[in-house]
Amino acid sequence: MIINTKNLVSISEANQNFSKVARLVDENGAVVILKNNVPKYVLLEYTQLDEEPSDNEITAMAQNIITRNIAAFKELAK
């Protein structure tokens, strides 16, 4: 399963506009729901439930998140 990290939605938005989030899933396969600005949940199509990400996919996702948020990680490390 590949998760497009551009499909980030706050938990408030997901709660208030679930149909929009469901459309994003239909269009892109999955949505990452943030809680307190941290990825917390993933909403995906039921048919993708049994698929497991490969090690390469997990590494790519982690690297993408680190790259996009490096400034925040450095600030937290202080």
C-alpha positions in Angstrom: 0.0 0.0 0.0 1.4 3.4 -1.0 0.1 6.4 0.9 0.3 9.8 -0.8 1.4 12.1 2.0 -0.1 15.0 0.1 -3.5 13.7 1.2 -3.3 14.9 4.8 -6.5 15.9 6.5 -7.0 17.2 10.0 -9.2 15.1 12.3 -11.5 18.2 12.6 -12.0 18.4 8.9 -12.5 14.6 8.7 -15.2 14.9 11.4 -16.9 17.8 9.8 -16.7 16.8 6.2 -16.4 13.1 5.9 -17.8 12.9 2.4 -14.9 15.1 1.2 -12.4 12.8 2.8 -14.2 9.7 1.3 -13.9 11.4 -2.1 -10.2 11.9 -1.6 -9.9 8.2 -0.8 -11.8 7.3 -4.0 -9.5 9.5 -6.0 -6.2 8.7 -4.4 -6.5 5.4 -2.6 -5.9 6.6 1.0 -6.0 9.7 3.3 -3.8 10.3 6.3 -5.8 11.9 9.2 -3.8 14.1 11.5 -4.4 14.5 15.2 -2.6 17.4 16.8 -0.7 17.8 13.5 0.7 14.3 13.8 -0.3 11.4 11.4 -2.6 9.3 13.5 -5.0 7.4 11.2 -5.2 6.2 7.6 -8.5 5.9 5.8 -8.4 3.6 2.8 -10.6 1.5 0.6 -11.7 -1.8 2.1 -10.2 -3.7 -0.8 -6.7 -2.4 0.2 -7.0 -3.7 3.7 -5.2 -7.0 3.2 -2.3 -5.4 1.3 0.9 -4.8 3.3 3.4 -2.2 2.4 6.8 -3.5 1.3 9.9 -2.4 3.2 10.8 -0.1 0.4 7.4 1.6 0.5 7.7 2.1 4.3 11.2 3.5 3.9 10.1 5.8 1.1 7.1 7.1 3.2 9.3 7.7 6.2 12.0 9.5 4.2 9.3 11.7 2.6 7.9 12.6 6.0 11.3 13.3 7.4 12.4 15.4 4.4 9.2 17.5 4.5 9.3 18.1 8.2 13.1 18.3 8.9 12.9 21.8 10.3 10.2 20.8 12.9 12.3 17.7 13.9 15.4 19.8 14.4 13.4 22.3 16.5 12.0 19.5 18.6 15.5 18.0 19.1 16.7 21.2 20.8 
